[in-house]
């Protein structure tokens, strides 16, 4: 938003909104390796149930974060957007 006199002009989505949306996209993308791993594990003749549960637990945690993330969760959004953060690595 830009100030003009005493009035703020709305110039479209601000960077806070954009960062929030990008963080949600990254969380969505971070689900992919776990979904792929579950699929591949289930294809094996003797799939590891403990590994599948691990992946499912990670997916649940990502889903909860995605569902509960709010625009004002600035520190969490920053963590998600930090390049090279192993917690939110995207292929």
Helices and strands as residue ranges (DSSP letters): E 2-4, E 7-9, H 15-30, H 32-43, H 49-68, H 74-81, G 86-88
